[in-house]
Amino acid sequence: MQIGLIGLGRMGGNMRERLRAAGHEVIGFDPRPEVSDVASLPDLAAALDAPRTVWVMVPSGEPTRNTIATLATVLGSGDLVIEGGNSRYTDDRPNAALLAEHGIGYVDCGVSGGIWGKDNGYGLMAGGEDEHIARAMPVFDALRPEGAREEGFAHAGPVGAGHFSKMVHNGIEYGLMQAYAEGFELMQASELITDVPGVIQAWSRGTVVRSWLLDLLVAALKDDPDLDGLEAWVDDSGEGRWTIEEAIDHAVPLPVISAALFARFSSRQDESPAMKAVAALRQQFGGHAVKRSGPAGAPGDKAGPASAAGG
């Protein structure tokens, strides 16, 4: 099958290689000429045989919306666009409506697999009409892991369902990562555990907490057993926030995912104003020790009798 691929970064570039290895003809476009097969989106459209299928893998938000708008002008009736970035699902219906005005079909596809997908395959969650999903199935089959299709691909529902599914997937990922991280920290703090990386690796097979994420943590600890080479600063790419916002709209409790997101926020604070307020309150109501800021800071000079309300 012939397909155009827009965006040849860490994910898109590897997807191009996996598709080519499966025998598909891939014509890629990227703003970086050294990795691009064509010079522009009009050139990409001209290089493809009608009816054309184009997969978009660019950053979410304006970059994706601008790309879709351009494709609406360079593609034609009967063509199909697959949007595989980490877009918010609410962008999908407007994208689909814009393309539909020109007779162009639209599928949104959540893609999971990161930099390992080239060799291991990608988990795919697609939203769109049955006929569009069927048309793109050879591409989906090439990208997903080997084995049963239902273990690596799902037609999740109509337009928007693919990105909604990927949003929830990433929210769950937040919670799992945070649980592993907290367990790591607790064992590091204990004098009983003398081989924290060894314990975590021992969970890799036969335990109920084994997972690919755990395997990745094992690999990271082999390179840096105490993770001294990393700063405790964690970004979030948006899906966790969107998951929690949807949970609020649907009155669905998500305490674990919410806590994991807020833990990432706290990682970005050199000092926590909230924790300063907690320290001040404990000192005020109970005379509890505080640590003064500055190089000479030491446990508080206002320690007094324990309060019945202390904590």
C-alpha positions in Angstrom: 0.0 0.0 0.0 1.2 3.6 -0.7 0.9 6.1 2.1 2.1 9.7 2.8 3.5 10.4 6.2 3.8 13.9 7.6 6.2 14.4 10.5 9.3 12.3 10.7 10.4 12.9 14.3 11.1 10.2 16.9 7.8 8.5 16.3 7.1 9.3 12.7 10.5 8.4 11.5 10.4 5.0 13.1 6.9 4.4 11.8 8.2 5.1 8.3 10.9 2.5 8.8 8.5 -0.1 10.1 6.0 0.5 7.3 8.7 0.2 4.7 10.0 -3.0 6.3 6.5 -4.4 5.9 6.6 -3.7 2.2 4.6 -0.5 2.0 5.6 2.5 -0.1 6.0 5.5 2.2 6.5 9.0 1.0 7.4 11.2 4.0 7.4 15.0 4.5 9.1 16.9 7.3 10.2 20.5 7.5 13.8 19.2 7.9 15.0 18.5 4.3 17.6 16.1 5.4 14.9 13.5 6.4 12.1 14.5 4.0 11.3 12.6 0.8 9.6 15.7 -0.7 9.9 19.4 -0.3 6.4 20.4 0.6 2.8 19.2 1.3 1.7 20.0 -2.3 4.7 17.9 -3.5 3.6 15.1 -1.2 0.1 15.2 -2.6 1.4 15.2 -6.2 3.7 12.2 -5.4 0.8 10.0 -4.2 -1.6 8.1 -6.4 -5.3 8.8 -6.0 -7.2 7.8 -3.9 -4.5 9.0 -1.4 -4.0 8.1 2.2 -2.0 10.5 4.4 -0.9 9.9 8.0 -0.2 13.0 10.1 2.3 12.8 13.0 3.0 16.4 14.1 2.7 18.1 17.5 -0.8 18.6 18.8 -2.7 21.8 18.7 -2.0 24.5 16.1 0.7 22.5 14.2 -1.8 19.7 13.6 -4.8 22.0 12.9 -2.7 24.0 10.4 -1.5 20.8 8.7 -5.1 19.5 8.4 -6.2 22.9 6.9 -3.4 22.7 4.3 -4.3 19.1 3.4 -7.9 20.2 2.8 -6.5 22.4 0.0 -4.0 19.9 -1.6 -5.9 16.7 -1.3 -9.2 15.8 -3.1 -12.4 13.9 -2.9 -11.9 10.2 -2.0 -8.7 10.8 -0.1 -8.2 9.8 3.5 -6.3 11.5 6.4 -5.3 9.7 9.5 -4.3 11.9 12.4 -2.0 10.0 14.7 -0.6 12.6 17.0 -1.4 13.2 20.7 -4.2 15.6 19.9 -7.1 16.3 22.2 -10.2 14.4 21.0 -12.2 17.6 20.8 -10.2 18.6 17.8 -11.2 15.6 15.8 -14.7 16.5 14.8 -13.8 20.0 13.6 -10.9 18.4 11.6 -13.2 15.8 10.1 -15.8 18.4 9.2 -13.3 20.6 7.5 -12.0 17.7 5.4 -15.5 16.4 4.7 -16.3 19.7 2.9 -13.8 18.5 0.3 -14.9 14.9 0.2 -11.9 13.8 2.3 -12.2 11.1 4.9 -10.8 11.3 8.4 -9.6 8.8 11.1 -8.1 9.7 14.4 -5.6 7.2 15.8 -4.0 7.1 19.3 -0.5 5.6 19.0 1.4 4.1 21.9 4.8 2.5 21.7 7.3 5.4 21.9 10.8 5.0 20.5 10.5 1.2 20.9 7.6 0.9 18.4 9.8 0.4 15.4 10.9 -3.0 16.6 8.0 -4.0 19.0 5.1 -2.5 17.2 2.6 0.1 18.3 -0.6 -0.1 20.2 -3.3 1.6 18.0 -6.7 2.9 19.0 -8.7 4.3 16.0 -11.8 6.4 15.6 -13.8 6.8 12.4 -16.2 5.2 9.9 -16.0 1.5 9.2 -15.1 2.0 5.5 -12.2 4.3 6.4 -10.9 1.9 9.0 -11.1 -1.0 6.6 -9.2 1.0 3.9 -6.3 1.8 6.3 -6.2 -1.7 7.9 -3.1 -2.8 5.9 -1.2 0.1 7.5 -2.6 -0.6 11.0 -1.6 -4.3 10.7 1.9 -3.3 9.7 2.3 -0.9 12.6 0.7 -3.0 15.4 2.7 -5.8 17.2 2.7 -9.2 15.7 0.0 -11.6 16.9 -3.7 -11.3 17.3 -5.0 -8.0 15.9 -7.3 -7.3 18.9 -4.2 -7.3 21.1 -2.7 -4.4 19.4 -5.5 -2.6 17.5 -9.0 -1.4 18.3 -11.6 0.4 16.3 -12.6 2.3 19.4 -15.7 4.1 17.9 -16.6 7.1 15.8 -14.3 10.1 15.1 -12.7 11.2 18.3 -12.8 7.8 20.0 -9.2 7.0 19.1 -7.7 10.1 20.8 -10.1 9.8 23.7 -8.8 6.2 24.3 -5.2 7.3 24.0 -5.9 10.1 26.5 -7.2 7.6 29.1 -4.3 5.3 28.3 -1.8 8.1 29.1 -3.7 9.0 32.3 -3.4 5.4 33.5 0.3 5.5 32.6 0.7 8.5 34.9 -0.7 6.5 37.8 1.5 3.4 37.1 4.6 5.4 36.8 4.0 7.3 40.0 3.3 4.0 41.9 6.6 2.5 40.8 8.4 5.8 41.6 7.0 5.9 45.1 8.0 2.3 45.8 11.5 3.0 44.6 11.8 6.0 46.9 10.5 4.1 49.9 13.0 1.3 49.5 15.8 3.8 49.0 14.9 5.4 52.3 14.9 2.1 54.2 18.1 0.8 55.8 16.9 -2.8 55.3 17.0 -2.8 51.5 20.6 -2.9 50.3 19.9 -3.6 46.6 17.0 -1.6 45.4 17.6 -2.1 41.7 17.9 -5.9 42.4 14.5 -6.0 44.1 12.8 -4.1 41.3 14.4 -6.4 38.8 13.1 -9.4 40.8 9.6 -8.2 40.2 10.0 -8.5 36.4 8.7 -12.0 36.1 6.1 -13.9 38.0 4.7 -11.0 40.1 1.4 -9.2 39.7 3.2 -5.8 39.2 5.3 -6.9 36.2 4.9 -4.7 33.2 6.8 -3.1 30.3 7.1 0.1 32.4 8.7 -1.9 35.1 11.2 -3.3 32.6 12.0 0.2 31.5 12.7 1.2 35.2 15.0 -1.8 35.5 16.9 -0.7 32.5 17.2 2.9 33.8 18.5 1.7 37.2 21.1 -0.5 35.5 22.6 2.6 33.9 22.2 4.8 37.0 21.4 2.8 40.2 20.6 5.9 42.3 19.3 8.0 39.3 21.9 10.6 40.3 22.2 11.7 36.7 18.6 13.0 36.6 16.9 16.0 38.1 13.6 15.4 39.9 11.7 17.5 37.4 8.8 15.9 35.4 6.9 17.5 32.6 3.4 16.6 31.4 2.3 16.6 27.8 -1.4 17.3 28.4 -3.2 14.0 28.3 -3.2 13.6 32.1 -4.8 17.0 32.5 -7.4 16.2 29.8 -8.2 12.9 31.4 -8.9 14.6 34.7 -11.0 17.3 33.1 -13.1 14.6 31.4 -13.5 12.8 34.8 -14.8 16.0 36.3 -17.3 16.5 33.4 -18.5 12.9 33.9 -18.3 12.8 37.7 -15.9 9.9 37.6 -13.5 9.7 40.5 -9.9 9.5 39.5 -7.9 9.9 42.7 -4.8 8.0 41.6 -4.4 9.7 38.2 -5.1 13.1 39.8 -2.5 12.5 42.5 0.1 11.4 39.9 -0.5 14.6 37.9 -0.2 16.9 41.0 3.0 15.0 41.9 4.5 16.1 38.6 3.5 19.7 39.4 5.3 19.5 42.8 8.4 18.2 41.1 8.9 21.5 39.3 9.0 23.6 42.5 12.4 24.4 43.9 10.5 25.2 47.1 6.9 24.6 47.8 4.9 27.6 49.1 2.2 25.2 50.2 4.6 23.3 52.4 5.9 26.5 53.8 2.3 27.4 54.8 1.9 23.9 56.4 5.1 24.4 58.4 4.0 27.9 59.5 0.6 26.6 60.6 2.1 23.7 62.6 4.4 26.1 64.3 1.6 28.5 65.1 -0.9 26.0 66.5 1.5 23.6 68.2 4.8 25.2 68.5 6.3 22.5 66.3 9.9 22.9 65.0 10.4 24.6 61.7 13.5 24.9 59.5 14.5 28.5 58.7 15.4 29.2 55.1 18.9 30.2 54.2 22.3 28.6 54.6 22.1 28.8 58.4 18.6 27.3 58.6 18.1 24.8 61.4 15.2 23.2 63.1 13.0 25.8 64.7 13.6 28.2 67.5 10.0 28.3 68.5 9.5 24.7 69.6 7.1 24.4 72.5 4.7 22.1 74.2 3.0 19.6 71.9 -0.5 20.6 70.9 -3.4 18.2 71.1 -4.1 19.1 67.5 -0.5 18.5 66.4 0.5 16.3 63.6 
